[in-house]
């Protein structure tokens, strides 16, 4: 039995005691609203806007690191959205641009382990309409707040292809800590995938939340919607280094 001091009756280290820990609530189909975007449970109503958003460029380069390719027809898009909307884990959300009230991307909460208070943000599928905007950062911030502030989870994970430079950079920019690379973790579209693991834990979240809130504040954007200070500056101010 853990005596609360990190060792058991045999004087073996067993980790910090968590006497008040209880399994957390499951992830729900909720709507999460921010200043730039809103997350809604994915449904067929988002299909037309997402198809148009995903086809704002003439090729499927944004889909290289997904397990499937960009849907090239409305029928293929409808089939993908129907399957994703019916899934409970991953639980997919549409990202709604509040300036246009149109769906411009999608994201999911997945590998949900309520008993241990762990989940993952995945299937991050930003269309070209979200690039170089505050939408992506706010969407992840909304999911992190839901994970830690509302559900009380202990850990949020981010995993990506080791060669997906954009996803690796995004994880680091948002405050996820690199934990290692799982070699030969998957076979995707006939190619090897080494998977990089990142995480945020509950003790880190308050400082990250302050940084994200500061970056997303109205005063940090000029009249053309451009950032005045980068997120990294807010991270440096908010996170106390050991």
N, C-alpha and C positions, 0 to 999 in steps of 0.2 A: 504493500500500500504506500502510495506517495505521501510523505509526511509534510509536504508543502515546502521543502527546502531543496528539492531537486534530486534527492536520492531516495531509494526505497529501504526496506528493513535490512537488506543485504549490503547496504552502502554502495549500491550500484547507481550511477547517474541515470535519471529517467526524464530529465527536462523539467521546466517550470510547471508548477501545479496550476491548474485552471479549475478551482472548485466551483466557480459560478457559471462555467460554460454550459450552455444548452444548445441543442441543434437549432439552426436558424430557420426562418420561414423560407419556403420555396420561392423561386422567381415567378413573378406574375406578369400577365399581359397588361402592362400599365402604360399610361401616357406620361412622358417626362418633358416638361416645357422649359426652354431657356430664353435668352434674349434674341438669338439669331436663328435657332432651329427648335423643332419639336420632334421627339421620338414617339412614334405610334406603332403598335403591333402590326406587323406586315400583313396585308390582305390584298385581295385581287383588285381592290379599288386603286391601289398604287401602281398597277401594271402599266397603263399607258404612259404615265409620267416617267417611270423608271426606264422603260424601253427607249423613250426619247433621250433621256439623260445619258444612258449608257452608250448611245449612238451619236453623241456629240463629236466624237472623232471617228475616223474612217477605218480603224483597225481595233484589234482586241488586246493591245499591249497591257491594258489595266487588269487583264484577267490571266496573265501569264502564270501567276503563282497560286491560282485557285485550282481545285481539283477538276473543274469543268470549264469549258470555254464560254465566251460571251454568247448569249442567245442571239441568233442572227435574224429570226423572224418573230413576229408577235406571238405566234403559236408556241414557239420554243420559250419565249419569255413568260407567257402565261403558265406554261407547265412548270417552269422553275419556281415562279412565285407561288403557285398553288402548293407545290411540295414544301417550300420553305415556310409558308404560312401555316401549314398543317403540323409542322414540327414543334414539339415542346422543348426539346434539347437537341440541337440549338434552338433557342427562342429568338426569332428574327424580328427586328424593328426597321421600319422605314424612317429615313431622315427627311423631315419636311422643312424646306426653306421658308421661314416666316415672311420673307419679302415677297414671295410669289405664291405661297401655299401649295407648292408642288413638291412631290417626292424627288430627291436628288441623290439618294444613296441608301445603303442599308448596312446593318451591323447586327451582331447577335451576342447574346449571353449563352454560354455553353459549358459543357462538362460540369454541371452544377452539382456540388456535393454539400447539401445543406447540413448534413451531420457534422462535417468538419469545417463548415463555413468557408468554402473555397469555390470559386467559379472562374471562368475565363471569358475575356472579351475576344471575339473572333469574327470571321467572315466580314472583315472591314472592307466594304465595297463602296468607295467614294467615286462618284461619277466625275467627269471633267467639270461639271458645274460647281463642285465643291473645292476644286483645287485653288490654292492661294486665297483662301477665305477663312473666316473664323468658325465655319460650320463644323469641320471635322474635330477641332479641338473641343468645342463646346459639346458635341455629341458624346465624346469619350468622357468628358467631365461629368455630364449628366448620368452616364452609366456608372461611373465611379462613386458618385454621390449616392445613387440608388443602392449600390452594393454595400458601401460602408455605413452611410448615415441612416438609411431606412431599413435595410435588412440586417445590418450588424455582422456582416461576414468578416473573416479574419484575413483573407488573402484573395487577391485578384491577379490572374495570370494573363500573359500575352505571349503567344507562340507564333513564330514565323519561319519561313524558309531562310536558311542562312545566307542565301544569295539575294534575298529580297531587300535591297539596300534601303528603299523607302520605308518599309515596315520596321526594320531595325532602327533606323533613325527616329521614326515616330515614337517608338517605345521609349527610347532614351530621352527624347525631348519632353515627353509627358511624365517623366519621373519613374518609369519602371526600371527596376534593377536587373541587370543581366545576371543569370544564374548558371549558364553553361549551354553547351551544344550537345544535343542527342544525335550522334552520328548514325547515318543510314536508318533514320527513323521511319521513313515512308518511301513508297514509290508513287510518284505523281506524274501522270501523263507519260509513263514510260521512262521517267528519269529519276535518279536518286534525289532524295531530299534529306539534308541534315537540318534539324530543327533547333532554332535558338529559343531558349526559355527566358522569360522576364517575369517579374512580379512586383506588386505593391502590397505591403501588409498594413494592417489597421493602424499600427503605431506611426507609420509614415504618412498616412493620409491627411491628418490635419494641416501639416505644413504644405503638402502638395495642393490641398484645397485652397489655402490662402493664396498660393502662387497663381493657380488657375483663375480664381475669382478676380485677382488683381489684373491679370492679363485680359480677361473678358470684360472688365468694367468699361462703361461708356467713355470715360476719360482717357482710355488707352488707345482710342481710335480717332483719326481725324475725320473731316467731313466727307472724305472719299472712301472711308472704311478701311484705311490702311493703319496698321499697328504703329504706335509711337515707340514702344519699347518691346523687345522680344521676350518671349516666355522665359528664356534662360535667365534674364535679369531678375525676374520675379522669383524664380527658383532659388537663385543665389541669396536673395534677401530673406526668403521664407524658411529655408532649410538650414538648420543649425548643424554645422559640421562637427564631428567628434574631435 
